[in-house]
Amino acid sequence: MLQRCNACGQAYYYPRPICPHCMSDDVHWFQASGKGLVYSFVICHRSQPGFEVPYVIAVVELEEGPRMMTNLVGIEPDPELIKCDSPVEVVYDDVTSDITLPKFRPVEQGQP
């Protein structure tokens, strides 16, 4: 789910009650496509609680326009395999019974 401003038409992420583009409070929620492109990425080699190193931190530009920070999964954390502008799709990681995180995986060749 994303928010879009009814005044200026811009979609945005992260959710907030006021449009960051025109400051209108006339906003609504809509279903996002779950598709995007890798905008940038870094491979993390330092251990953090809950993450097995190495792992990929990425900024994904969503099909609707906003960018979001996330993790890339389903691909080896190798800079030769990950490319900017590569198509990705959302997958959901049920971290706990209360917390689900959106992560992205590469779209396989031949898949729409």
N, C-alpha and C positions, 0 to 999 in steps of 0.2 A: 504494500500500500504506500502511496505517495500522496502528497498534497499538491494542489494546483490552485493558483489564484484566479478567481472569476473576473477580477478587474483587468489584469495585464496578461493572463493566459500562461504565465510561467509555472512550470513544475519545479518543486524544490525538495531537498532533503538536507537536513534533518527536520522532523516535524516541529512546527511552531505555530502559534495562533495568528501571527502577522506575516504577510508576504515579505521576504527579504529584498525583493526587487522594487516594489512600489509602496510598501508599508500599508497595504489594504488589509482589512480584517475579513474580507469577503473571500474565504478560502474553502475548498472542499477536498475530501479524500477520493482517490480513484485507484483502481487495480492496475499495478504496474505490470509490464510484460515479463519481467524477470530476465531480460536480455540486456547485454551491454558489451562494451569493448574495454580491454585493459588500457588504462590511461597511463599508469606508471606502476612500478613495483620495486620491491627490495626483498632480498633474501636475508632473513634474520638467522644468525648463528649463535645468539646468546639465549640461554635457557630462561624461560619465564614460566611461572606456575600455570599448568594447564596446557602447555604447548611443548611438543617434541621437536627439537631442532634437527635440521634447519626447517624453516617454514617460510611461506611467502606472504608478505603483506602487500596489498595492492590497492590502488585507487581505480575503481571501475566507473566509467562513464555510462550511465544507464541510457537505454534507448530513448527514454523520455527527456533526457538532457542533464539532470543532476549527476553529480559525482559523489561516490561514497567510498570510504575506507573499509576494507574487508580483508579476508584471507582467500587465496587461491588454493583450491584442493583438487585432487585428481590428476596432478601433474608433478613430476619430479622437480624439486627446487633447484633447477639448473638454468642459469641465465641463457644458455644456448637453446633451451626449449621454450622459454617464455618470451613472448614478443609483445610490444605495445601494439595496440589496434587489433589484437587477436579477439575473436568473438568468444564470449563467455555467457553462462546461464546460471541462475541462482539455484542453490541447493540449501536445505535447511538442516542445521546441526542442533539437535536437541541436547544441549549441554546438561541441563537438569530437567526435572518435571515442570519447572517454572520458567526456564530460560531457553529460548531458541534463537540461534544466531543465523543470519543470512550469510552464506559464503558463496563463492563462485567457482565453477569448474569450466574448463575449456569445452567449447562446442565441437563435437566430432565432425570430421569432414563429411560432407554430403547431408548433414542434418540441417534443417531450416533454422 
